[in-house]
Amino acid sequence: MSSRTVRTTHAEQTEALGAELARSLRPGDVVLLRGEMGSGKTTFVRGAARQLGTRAPVTSPTYTIGRRYDEASPPVAHLDLHRLESLQDEDPALLDDYLTDSHVVFVEWPEVADGELPRVRWTVTLAHAGADAREITIAEVAA
């Protein structure tokens, strides 16, 4: 498993790091994003989605569970599970439209899914490091 930590000092650098990771992603890959509120998870996803070809606004799907950017290549699904306590009390098909073999999937607040997410390839952990700085650790998950 490979891992690296990068310090960014503004949103554009965080987006660029997301774009860099996106170049290695394939359809069906799942990327877990961890970090407290405001740590840059959606900013990271925005950079990745842009790299994959979406031109639509990339915003947090906190109140809708997820957004799909089907014009990207491969298509992108962006989930935010923050408002859920767990998946146990939810419709079992809640995430089916997002977790497909054809999409690259980014999941914010993955702790809610507690190991129920398939094909996790990367974890990205973002932490505040003062002012606009972030410490971002990207780790490949062993197959």
Secondary structure, 3 states (H helix, E strand, C coil): CCEEEEEECCHHHHHHHHHHHHCCCCCCCEEEEECCCCCCHHHHHHHHHHHCCCCCCCCCCCCCCEEEECCCCCCEEEEECCCCCCCCCCCCCCCCCCCCCCCEEEEECHHHHCCCCCCEEEEEEEEECCCCCEEEEEEECCC
